[in-house]
Amino acid sequence: MPWTVLLFAAGSLAIPAPSIMLVPPHPSSQEDPIHISCMAPRNFPGANFTLYQGEEVVQLLQAPADQLEVIFNLSGGSREVPGGPFCCQYGVLGEHRQPQLSNLSEPMHVSFPAPTWILALSLSLAGSFLLLAGLVTIALVIRKVKVKSLQKKRERESCWAQVDFATTDMSFDNYLFTISTYRK
């Protein structure tokens, strides 16, 4: 029972988590800077904000005394894991000037569009493949048509050749092959 009371008391003293979002201009490549907004609830102006990437601290900023929000500006190309996950947390001075930390915000992932050269390369390779397949198909169709045409031509010629043969009499004419027994 004492643990339940302790957990309830600790939960009631916790301050709400900030909201996190990507601020335009959105990055179009991994080299572009990333702008991330972290905003505390309305009762906590001038808070100290911490931006995390995974479990690693990336940047610390303090909001002006009358503002609830900071914008983290991460220069492009300097991060090992460019897309995140990013989350933020803020801290304020509570009772008796004791620092209080909020819960972590929801994680946010930064996505980058595929580079355009990859898209162009993919489309050109696919187009080349389709063109090559089309040319091979056309060549095979033309060859098949030529073979059929040649076959028909041979059939026609062989048909005419059989009709045009002169009939020859293969019987022997005995009159032509007379054997003479006289000697001269």
C-alpha atoms as one frame of an Amber mdcrd trajectory, in Angstrom:
protein
   0.000   0.000   0.000   2.772   2.554   0.696   4.069   1.998  -2.892   0.653
   2.826  -4.300   0.482   6.058  -2.351   4.028   6.957  -3.389   3.320   6.296
  -7.076   0.084   8.276  -6.902   1.860  11.214  -5.274   4.712  11.120  -7.792
   2.239  10.989 -10.676   0.292  13.964  -9.400   3.456  16.083  -9.155   4.552
  15.302 -12.709   4.083  18.105 -15.194   2.513  17.378 -18.599   4.614  16.390
 -21.581   5.350  18.971 -24.289   4.156  18.727 -27.867   6.704  18.245 -30.638
   6.373  18.850 -34.367   8.393  19.449 -37.507   8.400  23.094 -38.607   8.500
  24.168 -42.288  10.546  24.217 -44.400  10.559  20.437 -44.270  13.862  18.815
 -45.257  14.050  17.433 -48.782  17.361  15.628 -48.245  19.513  14.485 -45.356
  21.802  17.496 -45.846  18.982  20.027 -45.286  18.502  21.572 -41.833  15.707
  20.241 -39.631  13.537  22.646 -37.619  11.720  21.065 -34.667   9.245  22.918
 -32.459   8.792  21.922 -28.838   5.932  23.571 -26.928   5.075  23.441 -23.234
   1.500  23.722 -21.934   0.224  27.266 -21.321   1.101  27.341 -17.630   4.848
  26.950 -18.209   6.361  29.952 -20.067  10.135  30.393 -20.116  10.892  26.698
 -19.638  14.220  25.024 -20.379  13.841  22.544 -23.252  15.957  19.523 -24.117
  15.807  17.777 -27.496  16.700  14.092 -27.621  17.459  11.845 -30.548  16.819
   8.391 -29.216  18.308   8.612 -25.721  21.048  11.091 -26.644  20.780  14.808
 -25.864  20.985  16.790 -29.092  20.376  20.384 -28.026  19.308  22.540 -25.044
  17.327  25.794 -25.385  15.523  28.140 -23.003  12.284  29.778 -24.088  11.926
  33.539 -23.553  10.115  34.359 -20.300   6.816  35.106 -22.075   6.857  32.193
 -24.564   5.928  28.540 -24.360   7.831  27.320 -27.411  11.358  26.903 -28.747
  12.486  25.880 -32.211  15.497  23.613 -32.445  17.533  24.121 -35.611  19.611
  21.077 -36.491  22.086  21.621 -39.299  22.004  18.988 -42.010  24.591  16.276
 -42.461  25.862  16.349 -38.847  23.688  13.572 -37.450  24.560   9.912 -37.543
  20.904   8.817 -37.549  19.240  11.519 -39.647  15.583  10.637 -39.149  15.138
  10.298 -35.439  13.243   9.389 -33.378  13.240  12.822 -31.769  11.493  13.742
 -28.522  11.696  16.707 -26.198  11.290  17.500 -22.540  11.101  20.725 -20.566
  11.995  21.664 -17.062  10.733  24.449 -14.777  11.403  25.553 -11.242   8.748
  24.159  -8.943   8.001  24.652  -5.293  10.937  25.802  -3.194  12.865  26.523
  -6.416  13.258  22.803  -7.052  13.643  21.845 -10.747  10.821  19.728 -12.146
  11.097  17.807 -15.413   8.159  16.994 -17.641   7.479  13.637 -19.166   9.027
  13.058 -22.587   6.976  14.103 -25.597   5.695  11.575 -28.078   8.516  10.467
 -30.410   8.659  12.122 -33.819  10.344  10.671 -36.896  11.659  12.826 -39.719
  11.292  11.282 -43.156  13.191  12.303 -46.239  11.849  11.893 -49.764  13.792
   9.604 -52.051  16.404  11.467 -54.088  15.124  12.374 -57.541  18.124  10.844
 -59.290  17.153   7.422 -57.923  13.655   7.852 -59.336  15.027   8.991 -62.698
  17.501   6.106 -62.789  14.813   3.580 -61.888  12.449   4.902 -64.539  15.160
   5.000 -67.200  16.242   1.430 -66.411  12.639   0.241 -66.497  12.072   2.140
 -69.747  15.222   0.675 -71.280  14.158  -2.810 -70.263  10.678  -2.324 -71.744
  12.153  -0.897 -74.957  14.549  -3.831 -75.261  11.742  -6.322 -74.589   9.582
  -4.585 -77.203  12.358  -4.669 -79.815  13.048  -8.356 -79.171   9.326  -9.122
 -79.470   9.069  -7.200 -82.745  12.156  -8.968 -84.119  10.699 -12.367 -83.208
   7.343 -11.520 -84.812   9.046 -10.301 -88.006  11.167 -13.443 -88.164   8.135
 -15.661 -87.632   6.242 -13.843 -90.405   9.218 -14.205 -92.768   9.546 -17.922
 -92.007   5.824 -18.464 -92.648   6.045 -16.448 -95.860   9.054 -18.459 -97.049
   7.295 -21.708 -96.150   4.198 -20.683 -98.130   6.395 -19.697-101.072   8.103
 -23.103-101.019   4.751 -24.877-100.860   3.498 -22.833-103.809   6.619 -23.511
-105.846   6.598 -27.214-105.063   2.931 -27.402-106.018   3.566 -25.713-109.383
   6.623 -27.839-110.029   4.587 -31.027-109.660   1.955 -29.754-112.081   4.472
 -28.535-114.674   6.387 -31.794-115.039   6.089 -33.179-118.550   4.800 -36.693
-118.554   7.328 -39.064-119.938   6.656 -42.472-121.183   8.897 -44.869-119.429
   7.974 -47.822-121.599  10.730 -48.977-123.901  10.176 -48.717-127.562  11.408
 -51.998-128.970  11.871 -50.532-132.362  14.556 -48.196-131.234  16.587 -50.833
-129.527  16.906 -53.453-132.193  19.994 -55.488-132.129  21.625 -56.118-135.353
  23.559 -59.295-135.844  25.274 -58.366-139.065  28.918 -57.605-139.183  30.437
 -55.429-141.645
